Amino acid sequence: MSNEKIKVHAISTTDNFLNWETVFSEIAGVELLPPIDKNNINNIDIKKRLRQILIISLPILEFDEVEEDIQNFLKKYNFKTIITNSLIIKKKLEKNKNIIGDTIVLFIDTESNLYSLKRIRNLILDLLDTSDIIKTFQKTEVIKINIRNMFLFTLCPCDFYIHLDDKDYRYYLNKNAKLNERIIANLRQKNIYSIYIEKQNESLFFEETLSKIQERIQLKNVINFKDIAKLTTLTFSVIGDYLKFIGPNDSIKDLIINYNNFLMKFFENNSKTFNKTYLFSFPLEHIDYYERASLLVLILFNISKNMNKWTGNKNFQKILLSSIVFDLYLDEDKFPLIEQINSDFYLNLSNEQKIYFKKHIELASKTANYFNTIQEADYIIDLHHCDQINPDLSKQVPIISSLFFLTNKLIEHIFVYGFSKVSLNEILEYLTYKYSKSNHAKALDILIKSI
């Protein structure tokens, strides 16, 4: 990958050019070149680069004076028209609407009420988000992280990439570039939920995420279900990605215990938050494993706080740990949830798939076992998967394991069939039909009453 900065050219008056210097001085990875004289456009020779920006920042009357030269200039360099805040100029440039090239062009009518440096700066940042700089990596040279983890940073701790295909990755944001919710929202709009970093940066990245989520938990004043749901999902994303790439250690153990205490305190102080409609305010943004795990632990904590024998800290800890790791090592692309909810799911797997599926259970149990002060989480995980691999509905299991299993079944069906009162009632009817006469009957009754 070339480290060359994105070049910015401006056909602009002297005063306006100074304004552009201010705008681009705050944007990492770009370089504003000397202004192009509007009266000398035909003599300009621009080197073809992978990525560059042309700004035409003039009043409409001045644009009219050089319209023909600008039209020829755009054709010569195969520029791509991106945006204009002048309908007049837009109509004049309709003939160029099919031009496709490597350079983005902004037509700015400096006398328009729509013109503001802040607005234009944000537009430029949006355009830069789609950088076409490509780098090739071997799979072992990069790791995939959840884009939620980016919410913890205001500046990129390292270079971020988007996976294209095979070994090609698009350079997305460079180290120390500014990060905000708008940039992450742009990824979501493109159905991109994972970002890649180079393997050599993983220790730096994950240690920083761990530190920042601990700070977020200490400072966060959560007062409603939606906020606690978002924070729980973000925390689980940090813990989950850390466990997958770094592995369990005392630092991650401290985070799990701290978040468990934080959640317990929230439930003690906000019992009214969990009314009969709380489920429907759960923010589904990615519809992924971390949201499933987050909703699972919140429902189970809500149930647990009303059961006297479960109110001990140790019980909450094992629920939390089990919820984080039970399917952490299962590739959702290889085993879609819509297939997992089928009662014959495991029987229909190939021998190779069955080996992989069992391996993810072993990894989850092994991870849970590392936290030896949080006992029985591995037992909950194993019993949960027993119902998938070798269902025996007459086998007696502890009620906490039964609730874990049933609640996860509820959530799996919600994620597949949708989040509405109608779908929820249908799912509960299905669970009642399937499990009301099994060893899960008591747990099923508790679950239904809690929601």
C-alpha positions as CSV (number, residue, x, y, z in Angstrom):
1,M,0.0,0.0,0.0
2,S,1.2,3.5,-0.9
3,N,1.7,5.8,2.1
4,E,1.1,8.8,-0.2
5,K,-1.4,11.2,1.2
6,I,-4.6,12.0,-0.7
7,K,-4.0,15.1,-2.8
8,V,-6.4,18.0,-2.8
9,H,-6.5,20.5,-5.6
10,A,-8.6,23.7,-5.4
11,I,-9.8,26.1,-8.1
12,S,-10.5,28.9,-5.7
13,T,-10.0,32.5,-4.9
14,T,-7.2,33.4,-2.6
15,D,-9.5,34.1,0.4
16,N,-11.4,30.9,-0.1
17,F,-8.2,28.9,-0.5
18,L,-7.1,30.0,2.9
19,N,-10.4,28.6,4.3
20,W,-9.6,25.3,2.7
21,E,-6.2,25.3,4.4
22,T,-8.1,25.5,7.7
23,V,-10.4,22.6,6.7
24,F,-7.8,20.2,5.6
25,S,-5.3,20.9,8.3
26,E,-7.7,19.0,10.6
27,I,-8.1,15.9,8.4
28,A,-5.4,13.3,8.6
29,G,-4.1,11.6,5.5
30,V,-4.6,14.5,3.0
31,E,-2.4,17.3,1.6
32,L,-3.8,20.5,0.1
33,L,-1.7,21.5,-2.9
34,P,-1.3,25.1,-4.1
35,P,-4.4,26.6,-5.7
36,I,-5.2,26.3,-9.4
37,D,-5.6,29.6,-11.2
38,K,-9.1,29.6,-12.7
39,N,-7.8,31.6,-15.6
40,N,-5.0,29.1,-16.3
41,I,-6.8,25.8,-16.0
42,N,-5.9,24.5,-19.5
43,N,-2.2,24.7,-18.6
44,I,-2.5,22.6,-15.5
45,D,-1.0,19.1,-15.7
46,I,-2.2,16.9,-12.8
47,K,-0.4,13.6,-12.2
48,K,-2.9,10.7,-12.1
49,R,-3.1,9.4,-8.6
50,L,-5.1,6.6,-6.9
51,R,-7.1,9.1,-4.9
52,Q,-7.4,12.9,-5.1
53,I,-9.9,15.6,-4.6
54,L,-10.8,18.7,-6.7
55,I,-12.6,21.6,-5.1
56,I,-14.2,24.2,-7.2
57,S,-14.9,27.0,-4.7
58,L,-16.2,30.0,-6.6
59,P,-19.2,32.2,-6.8
60,I,-21.5,31.2,-9.7
61,L,-20.6,34.2,-11.8
62,E,-16.9,33.4,-11.6
63,F,-17.7,29.8,-12.5
64,D,-19.6,30.9,-15.5
65,E,-16.5,32.7,-16.8
66,V,-14.5,29.5,-16.9
67,E,-17.3,26.9,-17.4
68,E,-16.0,25.6,-20.7
69,D,-12.4,25.2,-19.4
70,I,-13.7,23.4,-16.3
71,Q,-15.8,21.0,-18.4
72,N,-12.8,20.1,-20.5
73,F,-10.6,19.8,-17.4
74,L,-13.1,17.3,-15.9
75,K,-13.2,15.2,-19.1
76,K,-9.4,15.2,-19.5
77,Y,-8.8,13.7,-16.0
78,N,-12.0,11.6,-15.9
79,F,-13.1,13.2,-12.7
80,K,-16.2,12.0,-10.9
81,T,-18.8,14.6,-9.8
82,I,-19.8,13.9,-6.2
83,I,-21.6,16.9,-4.8
84,T,-22.7,20.5,-5.4
85,N,-24.6,23.0,-3.3
86,S,-25.7,24.9,-6.4
87,L,-28.6,23.6,-8.5
88,I,-27.5,26.0,-11.3
89,I,-24.1,24.4,-11.5
90,K,-25.6,20.9,-11.2
91,K,-27.7,21.5,-14.3
92,K,-24.7,22.9,-16.2
93,L,-22.7,19.8,-15.4
94,E,-25.4,17.2,-16.2
95,K,-23.4,16.2,-19.3
96,N,-20.7,14.9,-17.0
97,K,-23.1,12.8,-14.8
98,N,-21.9,9.5,-16.1
99,I,-18.2,10.2,-15.7
100,I,-16.5,7.6,-13.5
101,G,-13.0,8.2,-12.3
102,D,-10.6,8.2,-9.3
103,T,-11.1,11.8,-8.3
104,I,-13.9,13.3,-6.3
105,V,-15.1,16.8,-7.2
106,L,-16.9,19.2,-5.0
107,F,-18.6,22.2,-6.6
108,I,-19.1,24.8,-4.0
109,D,-21.1,28.0,-4.7
110,T,-19.4,30.3,-2.1
111,E,-22.4,32.7,-2.2
112,S,-24.9,30.0,-1.3
113,N,-26.6,29.9,2.1
114,L,-25.8,26.2,2.1
115,Y,-22.0,26.9,2.1
116,S,-20.3,26.4,5.4
117,L,-16.8,25.1,6.1
118,K,-18.0,22.7,8.8
119,R,-20.6,21.2,6.6
120,I,-18.2,20.8,3.7
121,R,-15.5,19.4,6.0
122,N,-18.0,16.6,7.1
123,L,-18.9,15.9,3.5
124,I,-15.2,15.5,2.6
125,L,-14.7,13.2,5.6
126,D,-17.6,11.1,4.3
127,L,-16.0,10.9,0.9
128,L,-12.7,9.9,2.4
129,D,-14.3,7.1,4.2
130,T,-14.6,5.2,0.9
131,S,-10.8,5.3,0.1
132,D,-9.8,2.9,-2.7
133,I,-6.3,2.3,-1.5
134,I,-5.8,-1.5,-1.4
135,K,-3.4,-3.6,0.5
136,T,-2.8,-7.4,0.3
137,F,-2.5,-9.5,3.4
138,Q,-2.3,-13.1,4.2
139,K,-5.1,-14.3,6.5
140,T,-2.6,-14.7,9.3
141,E,-1.5,-11.1,9.1
142,V,-4.8,-9.5,10.0
143,I,-7.5,-10.0,12.6
144,K,-11.3,-9.2,12.4
145,I,-12.8,-7.1,15.1
146,N,-16.3,-5.9,15.8
147,I,-16.9,-2.3,14.7
148,R,-18.6,-1.6,18.0
149,N,-15.1,-1.5,19.6
150,M,-14.4,1.6,17.5
151,F,-16.9,3.5,19.7
152,L,-14.4,3.6,22.5
153,F,-12.0,5.8,20.6
154,T,-11.9,9.4,19.4
155,L,-8.7,8.7,17.4
156,C,-7.8,5.5,15.6
157,P,-5.2,3.6,17.7
158,C,-3.9,1.9,14.5
159,D,-4.7,1.6,10.8
160,F,-8.2,0.1,10.0
161,Y,-9.0,-1.9,6.9
162,I,-12.2,-3.3,5.2
163,H,-12.1,-6.8,3.8
164,L,-12.8,-6.9,0.0
165,D,-12.2,-10.5,-1.1
166,D,-9.5,-13.2,-0.7
167,K,-6.4,-11.4,0.3
168,D,-7.4,-7.8,-0.6
169,Y,-8.2,-5.2,2.1
170,R,-9.2,-1.6,1.6
171,Y,-7.4,1.0,3.6
172,Y,-10.2,2.7,5.6
173,L,-8.8,4.9,8.4
174,N,-5.2,5.6,9.2
175,K,-3.7,5.7,12.7
176,N,-4.7,8.9,14.7
177,A,-7.5,9.7,12.2
178,K,-10.5,11.2,14.0
179,L,-13.3,8.7,14.9
180,N,-16.9,9.5,15.5
181,E,-20.3,7.9,15.4
182,R,-21.0,9.2,11.9
183,I,-18.0,7.2,10.5
184,I,-19.2,4.0,12.1
185,A,-22.8,4.6,11.0
186,N,-21.5,4.8,7.4
187,L,-20.1,1.3,7.8
188,R,-23.4,0.0,9.1
189,Q,-25.2,1.6,6.2
190,K,-23.0,-0.5,3.9
191,N,-23.7,-3.6,6.0
192,I,-20.2,-3.7,7.2
193,Y,-20.0,-4.9,10.8
194,S,-16.4,-5.9,11.1
195,I,-13.1,-4.0,10.6
196,Y,-9.6,-5.4,10.3
197,I,-6.4,-4.5,11.9
198,E,-2.9,-5.9,11.3
199,K,-1.9,-8.8,13.6
200,Q,1.1,-6.9,14.8
201,N,-1.2,-4.2,16.3
202,E,-3.5,-6.6,18.2
203,S,-1.8,-6.3,21.7
204,L,-1.9,-2.5,21.5
205,F,-5.5,-2.4,20.3
206,F,-6.9,-4.8,22.8
207,E,-5.1,-3.4,25.8
208,E,-6.5,0.0,24.9
209,T,-10.0,-1.3,24.4
210,L,-9.8,-3.0,27.8
211,S,-8.7,0.2,29.5
212,K,-11.3,2.3,27.8
213,I,-14.2,0.1,28.5
214,Q,-13.2,0.0,32.2
215,E,-13.2,3.8,32.2
216,R,-16.6,3.8,30.4
217,I,-18.1,1.5,33.1
218,Q,-16.8,3.6,35.9
219,L,-18.2,6.8,34.5
220,K,-21.4,5.6,33.0
221,N,-24.6,6.7,34.6
222,V,-27.2,4.4,33.1
223,I,-30.9,5.0,33.8
224,N,-32.8,3.1,31.2
225,F,-33.0,-0.3,29.6
226,K,-31.8,0.9,26.1
227,D,-28.6,2.4,27.6
228,I,-27.8,-0.7,29.7
229,A,-28.4,-2.9,26.7
230,K,-26.0,-0.9,24.5
231,L,-23.3,-0.8,27.2
232,T,-23.7,-4.5,27.8
233,T,-23.4,-5.4,24.1
234,L,-20.3,-3.1,23.8
235,T,-18.7,-4.7,26.9
236,F,-19.4,-8.2,25.6
237,S,-17.9,-7.2,22.2
238,V,-14.7,-6.0,23.9
239,I,-14.5,-9.1,26.1
240,G,-15.4,-11.5,23.3
241,D,-12.9,-10.2,20.8
242,Y,-10.2,-10.1,23.5
243,L,-10.8,-13.7,24.5
244,K,-10.7,-14.9,20.8
245,F,-7.4,-13.2,20.0
246,I,-5.5,-12.7,23.2
247,G,-7.1,-15.3,25.4
248,P,-8.2,-15.3,29.1
249,N,-6.1,-13.6,31.7
250,D,-6.4,-11.6,34.9
251,S,-7.2,-8.4,33.1
252,I,-10.2,-9.8,31.4
253,K,-11.3,-11.5,34.6
254,D,-11.3,-8.2,36.4
255,L,-13.4,-6.7,33.7
256,I,-16.0,-9.5,33.9
257,I,-16.2,-9.2,37.7
258,N,-16.4,-5.4,37.5
259,Y,-19.2,-5.5,34.9
260,N,-21.0,-8.1,36.9
261,N,-21.0,-5.8,39.9
262,F,-22.1,-2.9,37.7
263,L,-25.0,-4.9,36.3
264,M,-26.1,-6.1,39.8
265,K,-26.1,-2.5,41.0
266,F,-28.1,-1.4,38.0
267,F,-30.8,-4.1,38.6
268,E,-31.0,-3.2,42.3
269,N,-31.6,0.5,41.5
270,N,-33.7,0.2,38.4
271,S,-36.2,-2.6,38.9
272,K,-39.0,-0.4,37.3
273,T,-37.0,-0.4,34.0
274,F,-38.0,-4.0,33.4
275,N,-41.7,-3.8,32.7
276,K,-43.6,-6.0,30.3
277,T,-42.4,-4.1,27.3
278,Y,-38.7,-3.8,28.0
279,L,-37.8,-6.4,25.5
280,F,-39.1,-4.4,22.6
281,S,-36.7,-1.5,23.4
282,F,-33.6,-3.7,23.0
283,P,-31.5,-2.0,20.3
284,L,-30.9,-4.5,17.5
285,E,-28.2,-2.9,15.3
286,H,-26.1,-5.8,14.1
287,I,-28.3,-8.8,14.9
288,D,-25.2,-10.7,15.9
289,Y,-23.8,-13.0,18.7
290,Y,-22.9,-10.1,21.0
291,E,-26.5,-8.7,20.9
292,R,-27.8,-12.2,21.6
293,A,-25.5,-12.7,24.5
294,S,-26.4,-9.2,25.9
295,L,-30.1,-9.8,25.7
296,L,-29.6,-13.3,27.2
297,V,-27.8,-12.0,30.3
298,L,-30.3,-9.1,30.8
299,I,-33.3,-11.4,30.8
300,L,-31.5,-13.9,33.1
301,F,-30.4,-11.2,35.5
302,N,-34.0,-9.8,35.5
303,I,-35.3,-13.3,36.4
304,S,-32.5,-13.9,39.0
305,K,-33.1,-10.8,41.0
306,N,-36.7,-12.1,41.8
307,M,-35.5,-15.5,42.9
308,N,-34.1,-15.3,46.5
309,K,-31.8,-18.3,46.2
310,W,-30.1,-16.8,43.1
311,T,-29.3,-13.3,44.5
312,G,-25.7,-14.2,45.4
313,N,-22.9,-12.6,43.5
314,K,-21.5,-16.0,42.4
315,N,-24.7,-16.9,40.6
316,F,-24.8,-13.7,38.7
317,Q,-21.1,-14.1,37.7
318,K,-21.6,-17.6,36.3
319,I,-24.7,-16.4,34.3
320,L,-22.6,-13.5,32.9
321,L,-19.6,-15.6,32.0
322,S,-21.8,-18.4,30.4
323,S,-23.6,-15.7,28.4
324,I,-20.4,-14.3,27.0
325,V,-18.7,-17.5,25.9
326,F,-21.3,-20.2,25.2
327,D,-21.2,-19.7,21.4
328,L,-18.3,-17.3,21.2
329,Y,-16.1,-19.5,19.1
330,L,-18.8,-20.5,16.6
331,D,-18.6,-19.0,13.2
332,E,-22.0,-17.5,12.5
333,D,-21.3,-17.4,8.7
334,K,-20.8,-21.2,8.7
335,F,-23.7,-22.0,11.1
336,P,-26.5,-19.4,10.4
337,L,-28.9,-19.0,13.3
338,I,-31.8,-19.9,11.0
339,E,-30.3,-23.3,10.6
340,Q,-29.4,-23.7,14.3
341,I,-33.0,-23.3,15.5
342,N,-34.0,-26.4,13.4
343,S,-34.5,-29.4,15.8
344,D,-32.5,-31.6,13.4
345,F,-29.7,-29.1,13.1
346,Y,-26.9,-31.2,14.5
347,L,-28.1,-34.4,12.8
348,N,-27.9,-32.7,9.4
349,L,-24.3,-31.6,9.8
350,S,-21.5,-33.4,7.9
351,N,-18.9,-35.2,10.0
352,E,-16.4,-32.4,9.4
353,Q,-19.0,-29.8,10.6
354,K,-19.8,-31.9,13.7
355,I,-16.1,-31.9,14.6
356,Y,-16.0,-28.1,14.3
357,F,-19.2,-27.7,16.2
358,K,-18.0,-29.8,19.1
359,K,-14.7,-28.0,19.1
360,H,-16.4,-24.6,19.7
361,I,-18.1,-26.2,22.8
362,E,-14.7,-27.4,24.1
363,L,-13.2,-24.0,23.6
364,A,-16.1,-22.3,25.4
365,S,-15.8,-24.7,28.4
366,K,-12.0,-24.3,28.5
367,T,-12.3,-20.6,28.6
368,A,-14.9,-20.7,31.3
369,N,-12.7,-23.1,33.3
370,Y,-9.9,-20.5,33.3
371,F,-12.0,-18.4,35.6
372,N,-11.8,-20.9,38.5
373,T,-13.4,-18.5,41.0
374,I,-16.5,-18.4,38.8
375,Q,-17.6,-22.0,39.1
376,E,-20.2,-24.0,37.1
377,A,-20.2,-21.7,34.0
378,D,-18.7,-24.6,32.0
379,Y,-21.4,-26.9,33.3
380,I,-24.1,-24.5,32.1
381,I,-22.5,-24.3,28.7
382,D,-22.1,-28.1,28.3
383,L,-25.7,-28.7,29.3
384,H,-26.9,-26.1,26.9
385,H,-25.2,-27.8,24.0
386,C,-26.2,-31.3,25.1
387,D,-29.8,-30.3,24.1
388,Q,-28.5,-29.6,20.6
389,I,-26.2,-32.6,20.2
390,N,-28.0,-35.3,22.2
391,P,-31.4,-34.0,23.4
392,D,-32.9,-36.0,26.3
393,L,-35.9,-34.0,27.6
394,S,-36.3,-36.5,30.6
395,K,-32.9,-35.8,31.9
396,Q,-32.9,-33.7,35.1
397,V,-30.8,-30.5,34.9
398,P,-30.4,-27.6,37.4
399,I,-33.1,-24.9,36.9
400,I,-30.4,-22.2,36.2
401,S,-29.1,-24.3,33.2
402,S,-32.7,-25.0,32.1
403,L,-33.5,-21.3,32.1
404,F,-30.2,-20.5,30.3
405,F,-31.2,-23.0,27.5
406,L,-34.8,-21.8,27.2
407,T,-34.0,-18.1,27.2
408,N,-31.4,-18.6,24.5
409,K,-34.0,-20.6,22.5
410,L,-36.4,-17.6,22.9
411,I,-33.7,-15.2,21.7
412,E,-32.7,-17.3,18.7
413,H,-36.2,-17.4,17.4
414,I,-36.6,-13.6,18.1
415,F,-33.5,-12.9,16.0
416,V,-34.8,-15.1,13.2
417,Y,-38.5,-14.2,13.1
418,G,-38.5,-10.7,14.3
419,F,-39.1,-8.5,17.4
420,S,-42.9,-7.9,17.8
421,K,-45.6,-8.8,20.3
422,V,-47.1,-11.1,17.7
423,S,-43.9,-13.0,17.0
424,L,-43.1,-13.1,20.7
425,N,-46.4,-14.7,21.5
426,E,-45.9,-17.2,18.7
427,I,-42.5,-18.1,19.9
428,L,-43.7,-18.6,23.5
429,E,-46.5,-20.9,22.1
430,Y,-43.9,-22.9,20.3
431,L,-41.7,-23.2,23.4
432,T,-44.7,-24.2,25.4
433,Y,-45.6,-26.9,22.9
434,K,-42.1,-28.3,22.8
435,Y,-41.0,-28.1,26.4
436,S,-44.0,-27.8,28.8
437,K,-44.0,-31.6,29.4
438,S,-40.2,-31.9,29.7
439,N,-37.7,-31.4,32.5
440,H,-37.7,-27.7,31.4
441,A,-41.4,-27.2,32.4
442,K,-40.7,-25.3,35.6
443,A,-38.1,-23.1,34.0
444,L,-40.4,-22.4,31.1
445,D,-43.1,-21.2,33.5
446,I,-40.6,-18.8,35.2
447,L,-39.4,-17.5,31.8
448,I,-42.9,-16.8,30.5
449,K,-44.0,-15.0,33.6
450,S,-40.9,-12.8,33.5
451,I,-41.6,-11.4,30.1
